[in-house]
């Protein structure tokens, strides 16, 4: 989880939105957040993930976040 990052101007996504975008379960997104692999901000009992953090995570994994396909095999 990101503690001291500046999220001013960031667009936030819910865990469900991130899971849908990444085509994984919500539990997988929670695991990524708790492992520190995906920064998030906690509001009460729910989390919000900056949209640019999701895109950066997918790009690091070799996936085009806008196409939803990997860079391999092309």
MDAnalysis code that builds the backbone (N, CA, C; Angstrom):
import MDAnalysis as mda
import numpy as np

u = mda.Universe.empty(222, n_residues=74, atom_resindex=np.repeat(np.arange(74), 3), trajectory=True)
u.add_TopologyAttr("name", ["N", "CA", "C"] * 74)
u.add_TopologyAttr("resid", np.arange(1, 75))
u.add_TopologyAttr("resname", ["UNK", "UNK", "UNK", "UNK", "UNK", "UNK", "UNK", "UNK", "UNK", "UNK", "UNK", "UNK", "UNK", "UNK", "UNK", "UNK", "UNK", "UNK", "UNK", "UNK", "UNK", "UNK", "UNK", "UNK", "UNK", "UNK", "UNK", "UNK", "UNK", "UNK", "UNK", "UNK", "UNK", "UNK", "UNK", "UNK", "UNK", "UNK", "UNK", "UNK", "UNK", "UNK", "UNK", "UNK", "UNK", "UNK", "UNK", "UNK", "UNK", "UNK", "UNK", "UNK", "UNK", "UNK", "UNK", "UNK", "UNK", "UNK", "UNK", "UNK", "UNK", "UNK", "UNK", "UNK", "UNK", "UNK", "UNK", "UNK", "UNK", "UNK", "UNK", "UNK", "UNK", "UNK"])
u.atoms.positions = np.array([
    [0.842, -1.175, 0.000],
    [0.000, 0.000, 0.000],
    [0.887, 1.237, 0.000],
    [0.476, 2.222, -0.705],
    [1.255, 3.456, -0.787],
    [0.879, 4.351, 0.374],
    [1.869, 4.726, 1.177],
    [1.585, 5.554, 2.343],
    [1.756, 7.032, 2.049],
    [2.878, 7.417, 1.411],
    [3.218, 8.826, 1.302],
    [3.375, 9.300, -0.131],
    [2.686, 8.651, -1.069],
    [2.765, 9.106, -2.448],
    [1.795, 10.252, -2.664],
    [2.112, 11.107, -3.632],
    [1.240, 12.220, -3.964],
    [0.244, 11.767, -5.029],
    [-1.038, 11.712, -4.672],
    [-2.071, 11.263, -5.585],
    [-2.924, 12.435, -6.089],
    [-2.444, 13.662, -5.947],
    [-3.215, 14.821, -6.404],
    [-3.474, 14.714, -7.901],
    [-4.695, 14.872, -8.273],
    [-5.065, 14.820, -9.683],
    [-5.210, 13.421, -10.237],
    [-5.006, 12.402, -9.412],
    [-5.120, 11.022, -9.882],
    [-6.587, 10.614, -9.966],
    [-6.881, 9.757, -10.921],
    [-8.211, 9.160, -11.014],
    [-8.136, 7.817, -10.316],
    [-9.099, 7.539, -9.467],
    [-9.078, 6.322, -8.667],
    [-10.088, 5.306, -9.172],
    [-9.735, 4.039, -9.015],
    [-10.588, 2.931, -9.416],
    [-10.898, 2.082, -8.186],
    [-12.070, 1.476, -8.165],
    [-12.402, 0.542, -7.099],
    [-11.688, -0.782, -7.356],
    [-11.650, -1.620, -6.336],
    [-11.046, -2.944, -6.490],
    [-11.797, -3.735, -7.558],
    [-13.113, -3.615, -7.593],
    [-13.907, -4.328, -8.599],
    [-13.562, -3.848, -10.010],
    [-13.376, -2.547, -10.184],
    [-13.013, -2.010, -11.501],
    [-11.633, -2.486, -11.939],
    [-10.692, -2.527, -10.986],
    [-9.350, -3.010, -11.295],
    [-9.415, -4.486, -11.684],
    [-10.163, -5.266, -10.926],
    [-10.297, -6.700, -11.210],
    [-10.886, -6.925, -12.598],
    [-11.894, -6.141, -12.950],
    [-12.511, -6.277, -14.277],
    [-11.523, -5.899, -15.375],
    [-10.780, -4.821, -15.174],
    [-9.817, -4.366, -16.174],
    [-8.709, -5.396, -16.382],
    [-8.251, -6.000, -15.277],
    [-7.159, -6.959, -15.337],
    [-7.641, -8.390, -15.609],
    [-8.956, -8.578, -15.579],
    [-9.572, -9.897, -15.769],
    [-9.068, -10.912, -14.751],
    [-9.077, -10.470, -13.485],
    [-8.729, -11.328, -12.354],
    [-9.814, -11.163, -11.297],
    [-9.721, -11.942, -10.232],
    [-10.698, -11.818, -9.156],
    [-10.364, -10.612, -8.268],
    [-11.355, -10.179, -7.510],
    [-11.123, -9.094, -6.565],
    [-10.093, -9.513, -5.517],
    [-10.106, -10.794, -5.132],
    [-9.147, -11.278, -4.143],
    [-7.714, -11.129, -4.662],
    [-7.502, -11.343, -5.945],
    [-6.169, -11.169, -6.530],
    [-5.733, -9.717, -6.421],
    [-6.640, -8.785, -6.650],
    [-6.317, -7.361, -6.530],
    [-5.980, -7.037, -5.076],
    [-6.763, -7.554, -4.122],
    [-6.450, -7.328, -2.712],
    [-5.071, -7.884, -2.366],
    [-4.724, -9.041, -2.905],
    [-3.401, -9.621, -2.639],
    [-2.295, -8.725, -3.184],
    [-2.493, -8.186, -4.387],
    [-1.501, -7.271, -4.968],
    [-1.335, -6.023, -4.112],
    [-2.438, -5.519, -3.601],
    [-2.397, -4.323, -2.745],
    [-1.649, -4.631, -1.453],
    [-2.022, -5.717, -0.801],
    [-1.417, -6.051, 0.490],
    [0.050, -6.443, 0.355],
    [0.446, -6.968, -0.803],
    [1.851, -7.321, -1.035],
    [2.689, -6.093, -1.377],
    [2.013, -4.976, -1.646],
    [2.731, -3.748, -2.004],
    [3.049, -3.657, -3.481],
    [2.515, -4.581, -4.281],
    [2.763, -4.571, -5.720],
    [1.884, -3.563, -6.458],
    [0.774, -3.202, -5.854],
    [-0.162, -2.258, -6.451],
    [-0.513, -1.212, -5.396],
    [-0.075, 0.047, -5.589],
    [-0.365, 1.068, -4.578],
    [-1.858, 1.369, -4.500],
    [-2.309, 1.657, -3.300],
    [-3.723, 1.956, -3.092],
    [-3.871, 2.867, -1.880],
    [-5.009, 3.517, -1.826],
    [-5.360, 4.368, -0.698],
    [-6.566, 3.732, -0.027],
    [-6.513, 3.629, 1.294],
    [-7.616, 3.016, 2.017],
    [-8.545, 4.084, 2.567],
    [-9.839, 3.915, 2.303],
    [-10.887, 4.779, 2.830],
    [-11.799, 3.897, 3.667],
    [-11.659, 3.979, 4.974],
    [-12.435, 3.082, 5.829],
    [-12.001, 1.653, 5.575],
    [-12.950, 0.814, 5.144],
    [-12.630, -0.584, 4.862],
    [-12.430, -0.853, 3.377],
    [-12.554, 0.164, 2.544],
    [-12.406, -0.051, 1.105],
    [-11.123, 0.599, 0.589],
    [-10.690, 0.139, -0.567],
    [-9.468, 0.639, -1.184],
    [-9.793, 1.292, -2.517],
    [-8.977, 2.277, -2.879],
    [-9.047, 2.895, -4.201],
    [-7.638, 2.862, -4.772],
    [-7.551, 2.485, -6.033],
    [-6.264, 2.326, -6.704],
    [-6.148, 3.402, -7.778],
    [-5.056, 4.149, -7.796],
    [-4.883, 5.148, -8.855],
    [-4.832, 4.465, -10.224],
    [-5.560, 5.012, -11.174],
    [-5.629, 4.433, -12.515],
    [-4.238, 4.303, -13.139],
    [-3.386, 5.312, -12.928],
    [-2.044, 5.253, -13.524],
    [-1.198, 4.153, -12.886],
    [-1.480, 3.773, -11.648],
    [-0.752, 2.677, -11.008],
    [-1.128, 1.340, -11.643],
    [-2.397, 1.192, -12.003],
    [-2.839, -0.035, -12.680],
    [-2.173, -0.126, -14.048],
    [-2.168, 0.990, -14.784],
    [-1.543, 1.002, -16.108],
    [-0.054, 0.705, -16.009],
    [0.625, 1.272, -15.002],
    [2.059, 1.015, -14.821],
    [2.306, -0.448, -14.479],
    [1.453, -1.026, -13.640],
    [1.602, -2.438, -13.272],
    [1.445, -3.332, -14.499],
    [0.454, -3.048, -15.314],
    [0.222, -3.859, -16.510],
    [1.345, -3.693, -17.534],
    [1.844, -2.484, -17.697],
    [2.956, -2.257, -18.619],
    [4.200, -2.996, -18.154],
    [4.452, -3.010, -16.856],
    [5.607, -3.734, -16.315],
    [5.466, -5.236, -16.543],
    [4.217, -5.693, -16.628],
    [3.956, -7.110, -16.873],
    [3.969, -7.430, -18.369],
    [4.186, -6.422, -19.203],
    [4.224, -6.643, -20.646],
    [2.867, -6.653, -21.298],
    [1.893, -6.002, -20.663],
    [0.528, -5.965, -21.179],
    [0.182, -4.535, -21.553],
    [-0.447, -4.362, -22.708],
    [-0.944, -3.048, -23.100],
    [-2.282, -2.848, -22.395],
    [-2.374, -1.946, -21.403],
    [-3.606, -1.799, -20.638],
    [-4.801, -1.337, -21.473],
    [-4.544, -0.777, -22.638],
    [-5.648, -0.299, -23.486],
    [-6.141, -1.379, -24.432],
    [-5.283, -2.349, -24.742],
    [-5.680, -3.438, -25.637],
    [-5.974, -4.712, -24.880],
    [-5.358, -4.851, -23.695],
    [-5.591, -6.048, -22.906],
    [-4.854, -7.259, -23.406],
    [-3.790, -7.044, -24.184],
    [-3.019, -8.170, -24.713],
    [-1.564, -8.034, -24.315],
    [-0.900, -9.144, -24.225],
    [0.519, -9.144, -23.889],
    [1.364, -8.727, -25.068],
    [2.586, -8.314, -24.775],
    [3.497, -7.891, -25.846],
    [4.161, -9.093, -26.493],
    [4.049, -10.250, -25.869],
    [4.648, -11.439, -26.431],
    [3.732, -12.032, -27.494],
    [4.306, -12.762, -28.413],
    [3.519, -13.439, -29.438],
    [3.022, -12.554, -30.552],
    [3.396, -11.284, -30.569],
    [2.913, -10.387, -31.626],
    [3.925, -10.276, -32.718],
])
